[in-house]
Amino acid sequence: MKKIGKLLSLVLALAMVLALASCGGSGGGSAGSGSAAPAASSEAGGGQSGASGASGAQDGCNVDVSGVDLSGKNLGYVTITSTAPWGGRVGTEFVRMAEAAGAKVKTLDANTVADDVTNYCRQMIDAGVDALAVFGGDPTAMVDIAKECKEAGIPLFLCALDVDEAGRDCATACIGPDQEQAFVDIGKKIIDDNGADAGCNVVQISGVPFLKDYQLREAGFKTAMAGSNYNLYEPDYAFSSRTDAKSAMEQHIQADGDKINIVIGYDDDLTMGAVDAIQEAKLGDQIKVYSFTGQNDAIQAVKDGKLEMTVMNRADDIAAETCVAMDEYFSTGSTEYYHYTDLTYITKDNVDQFIGKGEF
């Protein structure tokens, strides 16, 4: 994997250069558990994604924002990245929904540079925004930001990823699913499908190693596998590149193709790169693939038998629920800390309900 390591180092270096060159851009994950059982069938609201429905959200969004009023509010939104498909959509939809509710939104994109999330949050605090929403802030670093927001009287809304416990009394709300528990559930599903004593060899295709959401997903999966005799390969990090994910899988196939039984992908866009490599090697009947996000080509891959499962984690649900939490806070002076968003487990048993209903 030396070639992949070198390539990823170059990708990270480039991301840092871009972050230093740019502090703007439109925005775009773990809170408590709102997940359904992995085998459960869950209806997705609305029809094809892309058109705005009566709720003010994209069709398929499960959160009604039609009563949200953010008129006259100046909001700040800071994101770790706006270029990854799912993460970018959190920001895009938050900005769209908040502005539709009457707010003005200023966004800053850290381009995967974790320290810039902290720096940009401080810029928003200094600017005196009425509320600050953050996607992908490091939970430890966000402790200081939460305290500074409280001191400045600015409510802090954490999208998809919580602050460490030391800052929780200072933050206003955390919105999203429990990603660690989701991957415990996915791991249990894999064991149920293949047997606890199957001794399967498992390739892990992950994203950005220093982002907490990927760390939580990996931790949940490791917890689920702890009671089995499965062999977990060390995670391959493809950052936001499907091409790099495919290359990593190709190298695994070249080295251990006849030994690989399972692939766990921590994001559909990356997982589908691995699926491409598996299909080209004609190993689709041998290697079972499980994933997370619920994007359209992954849902179709479940239908086509190329993927065992994907878990739909709707970015627009998080964006919409953030708007709901803000409205409640501005209207009443408080809101619940955890605003849970749902996950939907999509397998061959219920996939027909979701064809074409992913967010992208």
VOSE-177317 format. One record per residue: residue in one letter; x, y, z of N, C-alpha, C in turn. Coordinates in steps of 0.02 Angstrom, whole numbers, padded with zeros to 5 digits, always signed. Example, Ala and Ser with C-alpha at 12.3 -4.5 7.8 and 13.67 -1.06 7.14 Angstrom:
<sites>
A+00660-00284+00390+00615-00225+00390+00660-00165+00390 S+00642-00112+00354+00684-00053+00357+00645+00002+00394 
</sites>
This chain:
<sites>
M+00040-00061+00000+00000+00000+00000+00042+00064+00000 K+00108+00059-00015+00151+00118-00012+00129+00170-00063 K+00108+00148-00123+00086+00197-00173+00026+00236-00149 I-00022+00201-00117-00082+00235-00093-00062+00285-00039 G-00016+00264+00006+00005+00310+00059+00034+00373+00032 K+00078+00367-00019+00108+00426-00049+00056+00470-00082 L+00009+00438-00117-00043+00476-00152-00087+00514-00103 L-00104+00481-00047-00147+00514+00002-00111+00573+00035 S-00046+00565+00044-00007+00621+00071-00010+00681+00025 L-00006+00668-00040-00010+00723-00088-00079+00755-00087 V-00132+00712-00081-00200+00739-00078-00209+00784-00018 L-00183+00761+00040-00189+00801+00101-00152+00867+00094 A-00092+00863+00066-00053+00924+00057-00089+00974+00012 L-00119+00948-00042-00156+00992-00087-00215+01023-00052 A-00250+00983-00011-00308+01010+00026-00288+01066+00071 M-00229+01059+00104-00206+01112+00148-00189+01176+00110 V-00159+01168+00051-00143+01226+00010-00207+01263-00011 L-00257+01224-00030-00320+01254-00051-00353+01291+00008 A-00348+01261+00067-00379+01292+00125-00346+01359+00141 L-00280+01362+00133-00245+01425+00147-00262+01478+00095 A-00279+01455+00035-00293+01502-00019-00365+01526-00020 S-00409+01490+00015-00480+01506+00011-00513+01502+00079 C-00553+01552+00096-00590+01548+00159-00665+01553+00147 G-00686+01546+00085-00757+01551+00071-00784+01488+00039 G-00847+01491+00017-00878+01434-00016-00941+01414+00021 S-00983+01378-00012-01046+01356+00019-01033+01293+00058 G-01073+01285+00113-01060+01231+00160-01075+01161+00140 G-01064+01119+00183-01076+01050+00178-01023+01011+00208 G-01004+00622+00494-01033+00668+00525-01040+00640+00598 S-01076+00646+00760-01122+00592+00779-01163+00617+00835 A-01227+00612+00833-01272+00629+00888-01301+00564+00914 G-01355+00569+00953-01384+00509+00982-01418+00465+00932 S-01438+00405+00954-01464+00355+00908-01535+00369+00888 G-01546+00369+00822-01614+00372+00795-01621+00318+00744 S-01578+00266+00747-01576+00216+00694-01627+00162+00704 A-01651+00136+00648-01696+00079+00649-01655+00015+00649 A-01687-00041+00664-01652-00105+00662-01628-00118+00591 P-01570-00148+00582-01541-00157+00515-01587-00194+00467 A-01628-00240+00492-01670-00279+00447-01736-00245+00433 A-01749-00189+00466-01814-00157+00460-01824-00124+00393 S-01886-00122+00370-01904-00086+00309-01931-00019+00329 S-01903+00035+00301-01924+00102+00319-01942+00141+00256 E-01999+00174+00257-02021+00213+00199-01984+00278+00195 A-01963+00297+00136-01933+00363+00125-01988+00410+00101 G-01993+00468+00133-02046+00514+00113-02033+00544+00045 G-02085+00563+00010-02078+00598-00054-02058+00554-00111 G-02044+00586-00168-02028+00550-00229-01955+00559-00247 Q-01941+00571-00311-01872+00578-00333-01840+00638-00301 S-01775+00630-00282-01741+00686-00253-01727+00739-00305 G-01722+00801-00283-01705+00855-00329-01757+00910-00330 A-01821+00894-00320-01873+00944-00323-01894+00963-00252 S-01907+01027-00241-01929+01049-00175-02003+01033-00165 G-02018+01004-00106-02087+00987-00091-02120+01041-00049 A-02182+01027-00026-02220+01075+00012-02188+01091+00080 S-02147+01044+00106-02115+01055+00170-02059+01106+00167 G-02039+01125+00106-01983+01170+00098-01918+01133+00093 A-01919+01067+00103-01859+01026+00097-01860+00988+00032 Q-01803+00958+00014-01802+00915-00045-01849+00856-00036 D-01880+00834-00090-01921+00774-00086-01879+00717-00059 G-01906+00680-00011-01869+00626+00021-01845+00646+00090 C-01839+00710+00103-01820+00733+00170-01876+00716+00219 N-01857+00692+00278-01906+00670+00327-01924+00723+00379 V-01897+00783+00372-01907+00836+00422-01946+00893+00390 D-02001+00912+00421-02044+00966+00396-02018+01033+00420 V-01999+01077+00375-01975+01143+00394-02024+01198+00372 S-02085+01179+00356-02133+01228+00329-02151+01282+00379 G-02146+01267+00445-02163+01317+00495-02104+01355+00523 V-02045+01342+00497-01985+01374+00523-01982+01447+00501 D-01967+01492+00549-01961+01563+00534-01895+01588+00563 L-01848+01604+00519-01784+01632+00539-01774+01702+00513 S-01829+01736+00504-01827+01803+00474-01781+01850+00513 G-01738+01885+00475-01694+01934+00504-01633+01907+00540 K-01625+01842+00542-01568+01813+00577-01507+01810+00531 N-01450+01827+00558-01386+01820+00523-01350+01759+00550 L-01344+01708+00510-01318+01644+00532-01249+01631+00503 G-01207+01598+00542-01142+01576+00518-01142+01501+00509 Y-01109+01478+00456-01102+01405+00445-01030+01391+00427 V-00997+01348+00467-00928+01328+00456-00926+01254+00442 T-00892+01234+00389-00888+01163+00370-00816+01140+00362 I-00803+01078+00378-00738+01049+00368-00725+01038+00293 T-00779+01026+00254-00772+01018+00182-00839+01027+00147 S-00837+01058+00090-00898+01064+00049-00893+01023-00015 T-00837+00988-00025-00826+00953-00088-00848+00880-00086 A-00846+00848-00027-00871+00779-00023-00947+00780-00035 P-00973+00733-00075-01044+00737-00094-01092+00743-00036 W-01085+00700+00014-01132+00702+00070-01121+00763+00114 G-01058+00774+00133-01043+00831+00177-01061+00896+00144 G-01048+00902+00079-01066+00963+00043-01141+00975+00044 R-01180+00922+00041-01252+00930+00039-01281+00954+00105 V-01249+00934+00161-01272+00960+00226-01272+01036+00223 G-01217+01065+00199-01212+01137+00196-01257+01169+00145 T-01258+01140+00085-01300+01167+00032-01374+01170+00053 E-01398+01116+00083-01468+01114+00103-01481+01159+00163 F-01433+01162+00210-01444+01208+00267-01450+01279+00243 V-01405+01300+00200-01407+01369+00175-01472+01381+00138 R-01491+01334+00095-01553+01343+00055-01615+01349+00101 M-01620+01303+00149-01679+01303+00192-01680+01363+00239 A-01622+01381+00267-01619+01439+00312-01636+01503+00276 E-01610+01511+00215-01626+01571+00176-01699+01572+00155 A-01727+01513+00140-01799+01510+00124-01841+01529+00184 A-01813+01519+00245-01849+01537+00306-01835+01609+00327 G-01799+01647+00286-01790+01718+00298-01722+01739+00326 A-01676+01692+00336-01611+01709+00364-01561+01729+00311 K-01508+01761+00332-01449+01772+00290-01394+01726+00318 V-01359+01691+00273-01309+01642+00296-01241+01657+00266 K-01191+01663+00309-01121+01669+00287-01088+01602+00298 T-01052+01577+00247-01020+01511+00253-00944+01518+00245 L-00908+01476+00281-00836+01469+00275-00818+01396+00271 D-00775+01378+00223-00758+01308+00209-00684+01297+00226 A-00670+01250+00272-00602+01236+00294-00563+01190+00248 N-00596+01164+00196-00561+01122+00147-00519+01067+00180 T-00548+01034+00228-00520+00977+00266-00463+00996+00313 V-00449+01060+00324-00397+01080+00372-00432+01091+00439 A-00421+01045+00486-00459+01045+00549-00449+01110+00588 D-00387+01136+00589-00375+01198+00627-00414+01257+00599 D-00427+01256+00534-00464+01312+00504-00537+01312+00525 V-00565+01254+00542-00632+01253+00569-00634+01297+00632 T-00586+01287+00676-00582+01327+00738-00572+01401+00722 N-00526+01415+00677-00513+01484+00659-00575+01518+00629 Y-00610+01483+00585-00669+01512+00553-00727+01521+00602 C-00733+01475+00650-00784+01484+00702-00771+01549+00741 R-00707+01562+00755-00691+01623+00792-00706+01685+00749 Q-00695+01679+00683-00714+01735+00640-00789+01749+00644 M-00829+01696+00645-00901+01704+00650-00921+01735+00717 I-00888+01713+00770-00903+01741+00837-00886+01815+00838 D-00828+01832+00810-00807+01903+00808-00855+01945+00766 A-00884+01914+00715-00932+01949+00672-00999+01959+00705 G-01011+01924+00761-01073+01933+00798-01133+01902+00765 V-01125+01842+00735-01183+01809+00705-01235+01793+00758 D-01298+01786+00736-01351+01770+00784-01349+01697+00806 A-01322+01654+00764-01313+01583+00782-01259+01555+00737 L-01224+01503+00762-01171+01471+00724-01185+01397+00718 A-01183+01372+00656-01189+01300+00643-01122+01275+00617 V-01101+01216+00641-01036+01189+00622-01043+01117+00601 F-01014+01100+00543-01012+01031+00519-00940+01007+00520 G-00927+00953+00559-00862+00922+00556-00809+00953+00601 G-00828+00991+00651-00779+01019+00696-00750+00964+00742 D-00685+00967+00755-00654+00918+00799-00686+00924+00869 P-00711+00869+00898-00747+00873+00962-00707+00904+01018 T-00641+00892+01019-00599+00921+01071-00589+00996+01060 A-00572+01014+00999-00562+01085+00983-00627+01125+00992 M-00683+01093+00981-00747+01128+00985-00766+01144+01057 V-00732+01116+01106-00746+01134+01176-00733+01208+01187 D-00676+01232+01164-00660+01303+01172-00709+01346+01133 I-00727+01324+01073-00775+01363+01032-00842+01366+01067 A-00864+01310+01096-00929+01310+01131-00928+01359+01189 K-00872+01360+01225-00867+01407+01282-00866+01479+01258 E-00831+01492+01203-00828+01560+01176-00895+01582+01149 C-00933+01536+01119-01000+01552+01095-01046+01570+01154 K-01042+01530+01207-01084+01544+01265-01067+01612+01295 E-01003+01627+01300-00982+01691+01328-01006+01749+01286 A-01008+01738+01219-01030+01790+01173-01106+01792+01164 G-01141+01744+01195-01214+01741+01188-01237+01717+01120 I-01195+01676+01087-01211+01650+01020-01228+01575+01026 P-01289+01555+01008-01305+01484+01011-01265+01444+00959 L-01241+01385+00980-01199+01343+00938-01236+01278+00922 F-01243+01265+00857-01278+01205+00833-01228+01160+00797 L-01220+01099+00821-01170+01052+00794-01204+01004+00747 C-01185+01006+00684-01216+00964+00633-01178+00898+00625 A-01209+00844+00643-01184+00776+00632-01130+00753+00680 L-01096+00798+00715-01041+00777+00757-01041+00817+00822 D-01043+00782+00879-01050+00814+00944-00984+00844+00967 V-00988+00889+01016-00929+00915+01051-00912+00867+01108 D-00849+00867+01130-00831+00828+01189-00873+00850+01250 E-00878+00805+01298-00922+00817+01355-00907+00882+01392 A-00844+00902+01393-00825+00963+01429-00857+01026+01400 G-00879+01023+01336-00910+01081+01305-00984+01076+01296 R-01013+01021+01319-01083+01008+01303-01131+01056+01338 D-01112+01079+01397-01156+01127+01432-01156+01195+01399 C-01108+01207+01355-01102+01272+01323-01132+01273+01252 A-01136+01214+01221-01166+01209+01155-01242+01208+01162 T-01277+01225+01108-01350+01228+01111-01383+01164+01090 A-01360+01134+01034-01392+01072+01009-01344+01034+00964 C-01354+00969+00962-01318+00925+00916-01369+00887+00875 I-01360+00889+00809-01410+00862+00763-01379+00807+00720 G-01410+00747+00720-01385+00693+00677-01395+00625+00708 P-01375+00572+00673-01382+00504+00699-01320+00484+00739 D-01324+00427+00770-01267+00399+00806-01228+00355+00757 Q-01175+00382+00728-01138+00346+00676-01100+00286+00704 E-01075+00292+00765-01040+00235+00794-01088+00176+00804 Q-01147+00190+00830-01196+00137+00839-01219+00108+00773 A-01223+00151+00722-01243+00127+00656-01196+00072+00632 F-01131+00082+00643-01083+00032+00620-01078-00028+00666 V-01099-00021+00728-01110-00080+00770-01165-00122+00738 D-01219-00089+00718-01275-00124+00687-01256-00156+00620 I-01217-00120+00580-01195-00148+00516-01151-00209+00529 G-01106-00205+00578-01064-00262+00595-01104-00322+00616 K-01156-00310+00657-01199-00365+00678-01235-00396+00619 K-01256-00355+00572-01288-00380+00511-01240-00425+00472 I-01177-00404+00466-01127-00444+00431-01118-00511+00465 I-01114-00510+00531-01106-00573+00569-01167-00617+00560 D-01227-00587+00562-01288-00626+00552-01289-00658+00482 D-01266-00620+00432-01267-00645+00364-01216-00701+00353 N-01159-00696+00386-01103-00740+00369-01083-00789+00424 G-01106-00777+00486-01090-00821+00541-01034-00793+00584 A-01042-00797+00651-00993-00769+00697-00926-00804+00693 D-00925-00867+00673-00863-00906+00671-00839-00918+00600 A-00860-00875+00553-00844-00886+00482-00771-00870+00466 G-00737-00832+00509-00667-00815+00497-00656-00775+00434 C-00703-00731+00418-00699-00693+00356-00642-00642+00358 N-00612-00631+00300-00563-00578+00291-00599-00515+00266 V-00590-00460+00300-00629-00399+00287-00584-00341+00268 V-00595-00314+00209-00562-00253+00186-00603-00193+00209 Q-00569-00142+00235-00603-00081+00257-00583-00023+00212 I-00633+00008+00181-00621+00067+00139-00650+00128+00175 S-00606+00171+00199-00627+00228+00238-00611+00293+00201 G-00623+00349+00235-00617+00414+00202-00558+00455+00227 V-00570+00503+00270-00518+00548+00294-00499+00527+00365 P-00438+00505+00377-00421+00474+00441-00428+00520+00502 F-00420+00586+00492-00422+00630+00550-00492+00660+00562 L-00542+00641+00522-00610+00666+00534-00645+00619+00583 K-00677+00649+00632-00706+00610+00687-00762+00564+00664 D-00800+00584+00612-00855+00540+00591-00828+00474+00565 Y-00774+00476+00527-00745+00412+00504-00716+00374+00563 Q-00687+00408+00611-00660+00374+00670-00716+00339+00709 L-00773+00372+00715-00829+00342+00750-00856+00281+00713 R-00861+00286+00647-00885+00229+00607-00839+00170+00615 E-00774+00182+00609-00725+00128+00617-00729+00097+00686 A-00736+00139+00738-00740+00115+00807-00801+00071+00817 G-00858+00092+00789-00919+00052+00795-00912-00015+00762 F-00882-00017+00703-00873-00080+00667-00825-00126+00705 K-00772-00097+00732-00724-00137+00770-00757-00167+00832 T-00800-00129+00864-00837-00154+00922-00880-00214+00903 A-00916-00208+00847-00960-00262+00825-00921-00325+00809 M-00861-00318+00781-00821-00375+00760-00782-00407+00818 A-00781-00374+00876-00739-00396+00931-00755-00467+00954 G-00817-00487+00949-00836-00554+00972-00833-00607+00919 S-00806-00591+00861-00801-00640+00806-00728-00658+00794 N-00718-00706+00749-00649-00723+00730-00631-00694+00661 Y-00665-00639+00643-00652-00607+00579-00584-00573+00580 N-00552-00572+00523-00487-00538+00516-00499-00471+00480 L-00486-00415+00514-00496-00349+00484-00430-00323+00458 Y-00427-00310+00392-00370-00275+00364-00369-00203+00392 E-00311-00173+00396-00307-00103+00416-00346-00060+00366 P-00381-00008+00389-00420+00033+00343-00376+00066+00290 D-00402+00069+00229-00372+00109+00175-00409+00176+00173 Y-00371+00231+00170-00402+00297+00171-00400+00328+00102 A-00459+00338+00073-00464+00365+00005-00484+00438+00006 F-00487+00469+00065-00509+00539+00072-00576+00547+00036 S-00582+00588-00014-00645+00595-00050-00640+00571-00122 S-00595+00523-00135-00581+00501-00203-00605+00430-00215 R-00656+00423-00257-00679+00357-00277-00624+00321-00316 T-00586+00358-00355-00531+00328-00393-00479+00297-00346 D-00462+00333-00292-00414+00306-00244-00442+00244-00208 A-00507+00246-00194-00538+00188-00162-00535+00127-00209 K-00546+00138-00272-00542+00083-00320-00470+00057-00324 S-00421+00101-00324-00351+00080-00327-00332+00039-00266 A-00356+00060-00207-00342+00022-00146-00371-00048-00150 M-00432-00053-00176-00463-00119-00182-00427-00161-00233 E-00405-00131-00287-00368-00168-00338-00304-00198-00309 Q-00271-00160-00266-00210-00185-00235-00225-00243-00187 H-00281-00239-00152-00301-00295-00109-00316-00358-00151 I-00350-00347-00206-00367-00404-00249-00304-00436-00278 Q-00258-00394-00299-00195-00420-00327-00157-00460-00275 A-00159-00437-00212-00121-00471-00159-00157-00531-00130 D-00223-00524-00119-00261-00575-00082-00330-00589-00112 G-00336-00582-00177-00402-00587-00208-00442-00648-00189 D-00410-00706-00185-00446-00768-00170-00462-00776-00096 K-00437-00731-00054-00447-00737+00019-00498-00687+00046 I-00514-00635+00007-00557-00582+00031-00630-00604+00029 N-00665-00595+00085-00735-00615+00089-00783-00556+00092 I-00762-00502+00125-00807-00447+00140-00771-00381+00131 V-00807-00330+00107-00783-00261+00107-00834-00219+00147 I-00808-00181+00195-00849-00132+00229-00827-00063+00205 G-00873-00025+00177-00859+00043+00154-00890+00093+00201 Y-00852+00144+00219-00876+00193+00267-00910+00252+00235 D-00916+00252+00169-00953+00303+00132-00967+00275+00062 D-01029+00280+00039-01049+00250-00025-01005+00271-00083 D-00987+00335-00085-00950+00359-00143-00883+00322-00149 L-00852+00308-00092-00790+00270-00091-00803+00196-00102 T-00855+00171-00069-00872+00100-00076-00883+00081-00148 M-00915+00125-00186-00929+00109-00256-00866+00104-00298 G-00812+00138-00278-00748+00128-00310-00723+00057-00300 A-00731+00032-00238-00713-00037-00223-00756-00086-00262 V-00821-00071-00267-00867-00114-00305-00845-00119-00378 D-00825-00063-00406-00801-00064-00476-00742-00111-00484 A-00695-00108-00436-00637-00152-00440-00656-00225-00433 I-00703-00239-00388-00726-00308-00377-00760-00335-00439 Q-00803-00294-00470-00839-00316-00529-00791-00328-00588 E-00742-00283-00596-00694-00291-00651-00652-00354-00642 A-00640-00373-00579-00602-00434-00565-00646-00496-00566 K-00711-00487-00578-00760-00542-00580-00761-00580-00514 L-00760-00542-00459-00762-00573-00392-00826-00555-00355 G-00876-00532-00392-00939-00512-00361-00975-00568-00325 D-00966-00630-00348-00998-00686-00314-00961-00708-00251 Q-00900-00686-00245-00859-00707-00188-00858-00655-00132 I-00857-00591-00149-00847-00538-00100-00913-00501-00088 K-00935-00500-00025-00995-00463-00006-00976-00393+00018 V-01014-00343-00004-00997-00274+00011-01054-00240+00049 Y-01036-00204+00102-01083-00168+00144-01061-00095+00148 S-01109-00049+00152-01090+00022+00148-01137+00067+00187 F-01125+00133+00181-01160+00183+00220-01166+00248+00181 T-01222+00277+00177-01240+00344+00153-01307+00342+00117 G-01319+00293+00072-01383+00289+00038-01387+00332-00024 Q-01332+00337-00062-01335+00375-00125-01362+00330-00180 N-01384+00360-00235-01423+00324-00284-01387+00266-00317 D-01322+00275-00334-01289+00219-00368-01277+00161-00320 A-01271+00174-00256-01264+00121-00207-01330+00084-00198 I-01384+00122-00196-01451+00091-00191-01462+00046-00251 Q-01445+00070-00311-01452+00030-00371-01407-00032-00367 A-01348-00025-00337-01302-00082-00331-01332-00136-00285 V-01370-00115-00234-01405-00164-00192-01456-00201-00235 K-01493-00164-00275-01542-00194-00320-01510-00243-00369 D-01450-00226-00393-01416-00267-00443-01376-00324-00412 G-01376-00329-00346-01340-00383-00312-01265-00371-00305 K-01242-00309-00316-01171-00293-00309-01154-00269-00239 L-01205-00252-00201-01197-00225-00134-01249-00259-00089 E-01228-00281-00030-01274-00315+00015-01319-00265+00050 M-01291-00207+00069-01330-00158+00107-01297-00090+00103 T-01339-00038+00101-01316+00030+00116-01364+00059+00167 V-01340+00106+00206-01380+00137+00259-01391+00210+00240 M-01454+00229+00230-01468+00297+00209-01464+00344+00268 N-01417+00390+00263-01406+00443+00313-01417+00508+00277 R-01477+00535+00280-01495+00591+00238-01464+00656+00264 A-01423+00687+00222-01392+00751+00239-01445+00805+00247 D-01497+00802+00206-01547+00855+00210-01590+00849+00273 D-01595+00788+00302-01628+00782+00367-01590+00821+00420 I-01523+00816+00419-01482+00851+00468-01488+00927+00457 A-01485+00948+00394-01492+01019+00378-01560+01046+00401 A-01613+01008+00386-01680+01030+00404-01690+01032+00479 E-01666+00981+00514-01675+00978+00587-01634+01033+00621 T-01578+01054+00590-01541+01110+00617-01583+01174+00614 C-01617+01183+00558-01662+01241+00551-01718+01238+00602 V-01746+01179+00613-01800+01171+00662-01774+01188+00732 A-01714+01163+00748-01686+01176+00815-01673+01251+00825 M-01649+01285+00773-01637+01357+00777-01702+01395+00788 D-01752+01377+00749-01817+01410+00756-01845+01402+00826 E-01840+01341+00853-01865+01329+00921-01826+01370+00972 Y-01760+01373+00963-01719+01412+01010-01737+01486+01007 F-01742+01514+00947-01757+01585+00941-01828+01601+00965 S-01873+01553+00959-01943+01564+00978-01953+01557+01053 T-01917+01510+01085-01931+01494+01155-01872+01507+01202 G-01813+01517+01174-01754+01527+01215-01717+01463+01232 S-01744+01406+01210-01710+01343+01223-01732+01290+01172 T-01695+01236+01170-01713+01179+01128-01679+01118+01158 E-01705+01059+01143-01672+00998+01167-01601+00994+01140 Y-01556+00964+01179-01487+00960+01155-01481+00912+01096 Y-01506+00852+01103-01500+00804+01048-01563+00806+01004 H-01552+00821+00941-01605+00816+00891-01586+00757+00846 Y-01619+00701+00856-01600+00640+00821-01629+00637+00751 T-01589+00615+00704-01613+00603+00635-01610+00529+00621 D-01654+00506+00577-01663+00435+00566-01612+00407+00515 L-01599+00343+00522-01561+00305+00472-01607+00252+00443 T-01597+00235+00380-01637+00184+00347-01590+00131+00318 Y-01599+00069+00338-01558+00013+00317-01588-00017+00254 I-01552-00014+00199-01578-00036+00135-01543-00100+00113 T-01582-00153+00106-01558-00218+00084-01600-00242+00025 K-01585-00301+00000-01624-00328-00056-01698-00335-00039 D-01714-00340+00027-01783-00351+00047-01826-00289+00040 N-01796-00228+00042-01837-00168+00038-01811-00118-00013 V-01762-00138-00053-01728-00090-00097-01775-00059-00148 D-01827-00095-00170-01872-00068-00221-01906-00003-00199 Q-01912+00007-00134-01944+00068-00108-01900+00129-00117 F-01835+00118-00128-01788+00174-00125-01750+00188-00190 I-01764+00150-00242-01730+00163-00306-01743+00234-00328 G-01689+00272-00341-01696+00340-00364-01714+00390-00311 K-01717+00369-00247-01739+00414-00194-01682+00435-00148 G-01620+00421-00168-01563+00449-00132-01557+00523-00146 E-01512+00556-00111-01505+00629-00119-01461+00647-00179 F-01420+00600-00202-01376+00615-00259-01352+00549-00288 
</sites>
